[in-house]
C-alpha cells in the first residue's frame, strides 16, 4: 500500500513553495515522525515529517517549485522492526534485472567486508543522526572520507549542509598548504610578483603575468529573501518614509530590572527583558496617536482599534516579524513568554504563517547586533516602526552636571503621508518618558 506525500497547506495566501531539501534518500526506509524534506515559501520554512513507517520514493527533486497539495513522493507502507526504526538502515535502489540478492549482501558484515567509504559514512552518521544528513551531504562526506563531527553545521537546527562540507575541505586544504616545504610536492621555481599569476609555456618558461582570478560564489536567493527584498523595495518606493530620532536614559529601567529580576523569574518562570517595556510604552503612545496605528488603503485611512505588535527577529533564513496580538491586554510576563515562545519556534523551524499576519505596528532591536543608530524601514502596510539600539555609557548633562549614564538611541520611521512630524516626534518623546520613568507604565499614567 502506498501513501502519497503532499505539500501541505501553509496559509490562505500561499499557493506554491520551493522543495528546498530532501533529508532522506530515494528508496530509504523511514519511520513515522522522521523529517522527510524542507519546503520554503516567501514567508516561512517548514519541515515535513513522515506520517507512517515505509520506504520512500522521491518524485520531485530538490530545488523545484511545487504547488500546495502537489504530490512530491510516496511511502510504500511497511511494518518496520524496532531495530530498523532506531537505525533506519538505508536500502539501495536496484534495477529490475538485479532482483537476486548477491552473496556479499547476504553474508554477515565484518570490518574486512565493509568498504572504506561506507565505514566513513557510518562514522558520519554516528556523529549526526541519519535524518539530519541529506543524501548529497552523506555521499560527499563518504567520498572525501571526513569526520562529520569536525564539521560545523549551518543548516536548520544545526544540520550539516553540502556547503559546510565544501568549506571544511577548503579550510583543510589551506592548512595542508601551510605544511613544511619538505612535506609538499616540489614545484618549479618561477619568479612572480605578490598577488599575480604566472602562466608557463610548454617548455616551462614564463609566458605572461596577470592578476589572479578572484573566487566567487553564486547561489539563488531563497523565497523568503526574495520576499524580504520585494517588501523593502516596495516600502521605499510607495511610502513617504521619514525617520525621527531621540535618546533614552536607561538607568532607571535597568535599576528596576536589577531589583525585581529574580522575583519575576521565580514567580513567572521567565526572565524579565527590556522588550516588554518598549512594547508597553509603544502601545501607550499608539493609544495617544492613533494615526501611527493606521494605514492607507487607496484613498482611505484605516485606523486599527487594537494593538497587534510585531517584533522583528533575525532568523537564519532571513528577518521574520511574529506578531503579539492584543499586546495592550498582556502583562509583562505574558509578553516575555510570548517572545520566548516565538524564539523557540524559529529555532525549531515551526513558525506558522498565522504567526506573521495582522501586525499594526513593529518594533525592531538592532542593538542586539551592536547597532548604535539606524533608520528602520517600514513593514508595509504599517505606518510606523520603532527602532531600538545598543545601550552605551555616554556623558550627558543632568541638572547642570556632566554624568555618565547608559543611553540608547531610538528611531521612529513613519509614513509622512498619514503621520505628521508633530505626531511622530511627540510619539517618540512619549516612549522616552515612559521608559525613563517605568513606574508610570505600572500606574498607567
C-alpha positions as CSV (number, residue, x, y, z in Angstrom):
1,X,0.0,0.0,0.0
2,X,1.3,3.4,-0.9
3,X,0.8,6.7,0.9
4,X,1.2,9.9,-1.1
5,X,3.4,12.7,0.3
6,X,1.9,16.1,-0.5
7,X,2.9,19.7,0.1
8,X,0.7,20.8,3.0
9,X,-1.4,24.0,3.3
10,X,0.7,26.7,5.0
11,X,-1.7,29.6,4.7
12,X,-4.5,31.1,2.6
13,X,-2.2,33.4,0.6
14,X,0.4,30.7,-0.1
15,X,-0.1,28.8,-3.4
16,X,3.3,27.4,-4.0
17,X,6.6,26.6,-2.3
18,X,10.2,25.5,-3.1
19,X,11.2,22.0,-2.2
20,X,14.4,23.2,-0.7
21,X,16.0,19.9,0.6
22,X,15.3,16.2,1.0
23,X,16.6,14.8,4.2
24,X,16.1,11.2,3.1
25,X,17.2,9.2,0.0
26,X,15.1,7.6,-2.6
27,X,14.5,4.1,-1.6
28,X,15.4,4.7,2.1
29,X,13.3,3.3,4.9
30,X,11.9,5.9,7.2
31,X,10.0,5.8,10.4
32,X,6.8,7.7,11.4
33,X,7.7,11.2,12.5
34,X,11.0,11.4,10.7
35,X,11.7,14.6,8.8
36,X,11.5,13.9,5.1
37,X,12.0,17.3,3.4
38,X,12.1,21.1,3.8
39,X,9.8,23.5,1.9
40,X,10.4,27.2,1.7
41,X,7.7,29.8,1.0
42,X,8.1,33.6,0.8
43,X,7.3,33.9,4.5
44,X,8.2,30.7,6.3
45,X,10.1,27.4,6.0
46,X,8.6,24.1,7.2
47,X,9.9,20.7,7.8
48,X,7.6,17.9,6.6
49,X,7.6,14.6,8.5
50,X,6.6,11.1,7.6
51,X,3.0,10.1,8.6
52,X,3.8,6.4,8.7
53,X,6.7,3.8,8.5
54,X,7.7,2.9,5.0
55,X,10.1,3.0,2.1
56,X,10.4,6.5,0.4
57,X,10.0,7.1,-3.3
58,X,11.0,10.7,-4.4
59,X,9.1,12.1,-7.3
60,X,10.2,15.7,-7.2
61,X,13.9,16.7,-6.8
62,X,15.3,19.4,-4.6
63,X,15.1,23.0,-5.9
64,X,11.7,22.6,-7.7
65,X,8.8,24.9,-7.2
66,X,5.7,22.9,-6.3
67,X,2.1,23.8,-5.8
68,X,0.4,23.4,-2.5
69,X,-1.2,20.0,-2.5
70,X,1.1,18.6,-5.1
71,X,2.4,15.0,-4.6
72,X,6.2,15.1,-4.3
73,X,6.8,11.5,-3.2
74,X,5.2,8.4,-1.7
75,X,5.7,5.9,1.1
76,X,5.4,2.1,0.5
77,X,3.9,1.2,3.9
78,X,5.8,-1.5,5.8
79,X,5.9,-2.7,9.3
80,X,9.5,-1.9,10.4
81,X,11.1,-3.9,13.2
82,X,12.0,-1.9,16.2
83,X,15.8,-2.1,15.4
84,X,15.1,-0.7,11.9
85,X,13.1,2.1,13.4
86,X,16.0,3.1,15.5
87,X,18.8,2.6,13.0
88,X,16.8,3.5,9.8
89,X,19.1,1.4,7.6
90,X,19.0,2.8,4.1
91,X,18.0,0.5,1.2
92,X,19.8,1.0,-2.1
93,X,17.7,1.2,-5.2
94,X,18.1,-1.8,-7.7
95,X,17.3,-2.1,-11.3
96,X,14.5,-4.6,-12.4
97,X,17.2,-7.0,-13.6
98,X,19.0,-7.1,-10.3
99,X,16.3,-8.9,-8.3
100,X,18.6,-11.6,-6.9
101,X,20.4,-10.6,-3.7
102,X,24.2,-11.0,-4.1
103,X,26.1,-13.3,-1.7
104,X,28.1,-10.4,-0.5
105,X,25.0,-8.7,0.8
106,X,23.6,-11.8,2.4
107,X,26.9,-12.6,4.1
108,X,27.4,-11.1,7.6
109,X,29.2,-7.8,7.7
110,X,32.7,-7.7,9.2
111,X,35.3,-4.9,9.4
112,X,37.0,-6.6,6.4
113,X,33.8,-6.7,4.3
114,X,32.7,-3.1,4.9
115,X,34.0,-0.7,2.1
116,X,36.1,2.1,3.3
117,X,33.7,4.8,2.1
118,X,30.8,3.0,3.9
119,X,32.8,2.9,7.1
120,X,33.4,6.6,6.9
121,X,29.7,7.2,6.3
122,X,28.9,5.1,9.3
123,X,31.2,7.3,11.4
124,X,29.5,10.4,10.0
125,X,26.0,9.1,10.8
126,X,27.2,8.3,14.4
127,X,28.2,12.0,14.7
128,X,24.9,13.2,13.4
129,X,21.6,11.2,13.1
130,X,20.8,10.0,9.5
131,X,17.7,12.1,9.4
132,X,19.8,15.2,9.8
133,X,22.2,14.4,7.0
134,X,20.8,15.0,3.5
135,X,21.8,12.3,0.9
136,X,24.1,14.6,-1.1
137,X,26.0,15.5,2.1
138,X,26.4,11.9,3.1
139,X,27.8,11.0,-0.3
140,X,30.2,13.9,-0.2
141,X,31.4,13.0,3.3
142,X,31.9,9.4,2.3
143,X,33.8,10.3,-0.9
144,X,36.1,12.8,0.8
145,X,36.5,10.5,3.9
146,X,36.0,13.2,6.5
147,X,34.6,13.1,10.0
148,X,31.2,14.8,10.3
149,X,31.9,15.6,13.9
150,X,34.6,18.0,12.8
151,X,32.2,20.0,10.6
152,X,30.2,22.9,12.0
153,X,26.6,22.8,10.6
154,X,24.9,26.0,9.5
155,X,21.6,24.5,8.2
156,X,18.2,24.4,10.1
157,X,18.7,23.0,13.6
158,X,22.5,23.0,13.2
159,X,22.4,20.4,10.3
160,X,25.4,20.0,8.1
161,X,24.8,21.2,4.5
162,X,26.8,20.5,1.4
163,X,28.3,24.0,1.6
164,X,29.6,23.3,5.1
165,X,31.4,20.2,3.9
166,X,32.9,22.1,1.0
167,X,34.0,24.9,3.3
168,X,35.6,22.4,5.7
169,X,37.5,20.8,2.8
170,X,38.7,24.2,1.6
171,X,39.9,25.1,5.0
172,X,41.6,21.7,5.4
173,X,43.3,22.3,2.1
174,X,44.6,25.7,3.2
175,X,46.1,24.0,6.3
176,X,47.8,21.5,4.1
177,X,49.3,24.2,2.0
178,X,51.0,25.6,5.2
179,X,53.0,22.4,5.8
180,X,56.8,22.5,5.8
181,X,58.3,22.5,2.3
182,X,59.8,19.0,2.6
183,X,56.3,17.6,3.0
184,X,54.9,19.3,-0.1
185,X,55.5,18.3,-3.8
186,X,58.3,20.2,-5.4
187,X,57.2,22.9,-7.9
188,X,59.3,24.7,-10.5
189,X,60.6,28.0,-9.1
190,X,59.1,30.7,-11.3
191,X,59.6,34.3,-10.1
192,X,56.3,36.2,-9.7
193,X,55.1,39.3,-8.0
194,X,52.8,39.2,-5.0
195,X,49.2,38.8,-6.0
196,X,50.0,37.8,-9.6
197,X,49.7,34.5,-11.5
198,X,52.5,33.3,-13.8
199,X,51.4,31.3,-16.8
200,X,54.1,29.0,-18.4
201,X,54.7,27.8,-21.9
202,X,55.0,24.1,-22.7
203,X,58.8,24.4,-22.2
204,X,58.4,25.8,-18.8
205,X,59.4,29.4,-19.4
206,X,57.1,32.2,-18.2
207,X,54.5,33.2,-20.8
208,X,52.6,36.0,-19.2
209,X,51.9,37.6,-15.9
210,X,48.4,38.6,-14.9
211,X,46.1,39.2,-12.0
212,X,44.7,36.1,-10.3
213,X,41.1,35.0,-10.9
214,X,39.1,36.1,-7.9
215,X,36.8,33.3,-6.4
216,X,33.1,34.0,-6.2
217,X,30.1,32.1,-5.0
218,X,26.7,32.3,-6.8
219,X,23.5,30.9,-5.4
220,X,19.8,31.7,-5.9
221,X,18.0,33.9,-3.4
222,X,15.7,31.9,-1.2
223,X,12.0,32.6,-1.4
224,X,12.0,34.3,1.9
225,X,14.9,36.5,0.9
226,X,13.2,37.4,-2.4
227,X,10.0,38.4,-0.5
228,X,12.0,40.5,2.0
229,X,13.7,42.3,-0.9
230,X,10.4,43.0,-2.6
231,X,8.7,44.3,0.5
232,X,11.7,46.6,1.5
233,X,11.8,48.0,-2.1
234,X,8.0,48.4,-2.0
235,X,8.2,50.4,1.3
236,X,10.9,52.7,-0.1
237,X,9.1,53.3,-3.4
238,X,5.4,53.6,-2.3
239,X,5.6,55.5,1.0
240,X,6.8,58.9,2.0
241,X,9.1,57.4,4.7
242,X,10.8,59.7,7.2
243,X,12.7,59.0,10.4
244,X,12.9,61.0,13.7
245,X,15.4,60.2,16.5
246,X,15.7,60.6,20.2
247,X,17.8,59.2,23.0
248,X,16.7,57.5,26.3
249,X,18.4,57.3,29.6
250,X,18.1,53.6,30.5
251,X,19.4,53.9,34.1
252,X,16.0,53.7,35.9
253,X,14.8,50.8,33.8
254,X,18.0,48.9,34.3
255,X,17.8,49.6,38.0
256,X,14.2,48.3,38.2
257,X,15.1,45.1,36.3
258,X,18.0,44.5,38.6
259,X,15.8,44.9,41.7
260,X,12.9,42.7,40.5
261,X,14.6,40.3,38.0
262,X,15.0,37.4,40.5
263,X,11.5,37.8,42.0
264,X,10.0,38.0,38.5
265,X,11.8,34.8,37.4
266,X,10.7,32.9,40.5
267,X,7.0,33.9,40.1
268,X,6.6,33.6,36.3
269,X,9.4,31.3,35.3
270,X,10.6,33.7,32.6
271,X,13.3,36.3,32.5
272,X,12.4,40.0,32.6
273,X,13.8,41.7,29.5
274,X,13.6,45.2,28.1
275,X,11.5,44.4,25.1
276,X,8.3,44.1,27.1
277,X,8.8,47.6,28.5
278,X,9.2,49.0,25.0
279,X,6.1,47.1,23.8
280,X,4.1,48.6,26.7
281,X,5.5,52.1,26.1
282,X,4.7,51.8,22.3
283,X,1.1,50.7,23.0
284,X,0.5,53.6,25.4
285,X,1.9,56.0,22.8
286,X,-0.2,54.4,20.0
287,X,-3.3,55.0,22.0
288,X,-2.5,58.7,22.2
289,X,-1.5,58.9,18.5
290,X,-3.8,56.5,16.5
291,X,-2.5,57.7,13.1
292,X,0.6,55.7,13.7
293,X,-1.5,52.6,14.3
294,X,-3.3,53.1,10.9
295,X,-2.6,52.5,7.2
296,X,-3.6,53.9,3.9
297,X,-5.9,51.8,1.7
298,X,-6.3,53.6,-1.7
299,X,-7.8,57.0,-0.7
300,X,-8.9,55.8,2.7
301,X,-7.2,55.9,6.1
302,X,-7.9,52.7,8.1
303,X,-7.3,53.0,11.8
304,X,-6.9,50.0,14.0
305,X,-8.5,50.0,17.4
306,X,-6.5,47.0,18.5
307,X,-2.7,46.7,19.0
308,X,-1.0,43.8,17.3
309,X,2.7,44.5,17.8
310,X,5.2,42.8,15.5
311,X,8.7,42.1,16.9
312,X,11.4,41.8,14.3
313,X,13.7,38.8,14.8
314,X,16.7,37.9,12.7
315,X,16.3,34.2,11.8
316,X,18.8,32.0,9.9
317,X,16.9,32.3,6.6
318,X,16.0,36.0,6.9
319,X,14.1,38.5,9.0
320,X,10.8,37.5,10.4
321,X,8.2,39.6,12.3
322,X,6.0,37.4,14.5
323,X,3.0,39.3,16.0
324,X,2.0,39.7,19.6
325,X,-1.8,40.0,19.3
326,X,-3.7,42.4,21.6
327,X,-0.5,43.4,23.3
328,X,-2.4,46.0,25.3
329,X,-4.2,43.1,27.2
330,X,-0.9,41.3,28.1
331,X,1.1,41.8,31.2
332,X,4.9,41.9,31.3
333,X,5.1,38.1,32.0
334,X,2.8,37.2,29.1
335,X,4.7,39.4,26.7
336,X,8.1,37.9,27.7
337,X,6.7,34.4,27.5
338,X,5.2,35.1,24.0
339,X,8.5,36.4,22.7
340,X,10.3,33.4,24.2
341,X,7.8,31.0,22.5
342,X,8.4,32.7,19.1
343,X,12.2,32.4,19.5
344,X,11.8,28.7,20.2
345,X,9.5,28.3,17.2
346,X,12.1,30.0,15.0
347,X,14.9,27.8,16.3
348,X,12.9,24.7,15.6
349,X,11.6,25.9,12.3
350,X,7.9,25.7,13.5
351,X,6.9,29.3,12.7
352,X,3.4,29.3,11.1
353,X,2.0,31.8,8.6
354,X,-0.6,32.9,11.1
355,X,2.2,34.0,13.5
356,X,3.3,36.6,11.0
357,X,0.0,38.1,9.9
358,X,-2.1,41.0,11.1
359,X,0.5,43.3,12.7
360,X,-0.4,47.0,13.2
361,X,3.0,48.3,14.4
362,X,6.5,46.9,14.5
363,X,9.5,47.1,16.9
364,X,13.0,46.1,15.9
365,X,16.1,45.9,18.1
366,X,19.3,46.4,16.1
367,X,21.1,46.8,19.4
368,X,21.4,43.1,19.9
369,X,23.8,43.1,17.0
370,X,25.7,46.2,18.2
371,X,23.9,48.8,16.1
372,X,24.3,52.3,17.6
373,X,21.9,54.1,15.2
374,X,19.9,53.2,12.2
375,X,16.8,54.1,10.2
376,X,14.4,51.1,10.1
377,X,12.3,50.6,7.0
378,X,8.5,50.4,7.3
379,X,6.8,47.0,7.4
380,X,4.1,47.5,4.8
381,X,1.3,48.4,5.0
382,X,2.0,49.7,8.5
383,X,2.7,53.4,9.1
384,X,5.3,53.2,11.8
385,X,8.2,51.2,13.1
386,X,10.2,51.8,16.3
387,X,14.0,51.0,16.2
388,X,15.9,50.2,19.4
389,X,19.7,50.3,19.5
390,X,22.7,49.5,21.6
391,X,22.8,50.7,25.2
392,X,26.1,52.6,25.7
393,X,27.6,54.5,28.5
394,X,27.8,58.2,27.5
395,X,28.3,61.6,29.2
396,X,25.1,63.7,29.4
397,X,24.1,66.8,31.3
398,X,21.7,66.3,34.3
399,X,20.8,69.3,36.5
400,X,23.8,71.2,35.1
401,X,26.2,68.4,35.9
402,X,28.0,66.1,33.4
403,X,27.3,62.5,34.4
404,X,27.8,59.1,32.8
405,X,24.5,57.2,32.0
406,X,23.5,54.2,30.0
407,X,22.0,55.7,26.9
408,X,20.1,54.3,23.9
409,X,19.3,56.0,20.7
410,X,15.8,55.3,19.4
411,X,14.3,55.9,15.9
412,X,10.8,56.1,14.6
413,X,10.3,55.7,10.9
414,X,6.8,56.7,9.7
415,X,4.8,57.2,6.6
416,X,4.6,61.0,6.2
417,X,1.5,60.7,4.0
418,X,-0.6,59.8,7.1
419,X,1.6,60.9,10.0
420,X,2.7,64.5,10.5
421,X,6.1,65.4,12.0
422,X,4.4,66.7,15.2
423,X,2.7,63.4,15.9
424,X,5.8,61.4,15.1
425,X,8.1,63.5,17.3
426,X,5.6,63.6,20.2
427,X,5.1,59.8,19.9
428,X,8.8,59.2,20.3
429,X,9.0,61.6,23.2
430,X,6.2,59.8,24.9
431,X,8.0,56.5,24.6
432,X,11.1,58.2,26.0
433,X,9.2,59.5,29.0
434,X,7.7,56.1,29.8
435,X,11.0,54.2,29.5
436,X,12.8,56.8,31.6
437,X,10.0,56.5,34.2
438,X,8.9,52.9,34.1
439,X,6.8,53.3,37.2
440,X,4.4,55.3,35.1
441,X,3.7,52.3,32.9
442,X,2.8,50.3,36.1
443,X,0.4,53.0,37.2
444,X,-0.8,53.6,33.6
445,X,-0.2,57.4,33.8
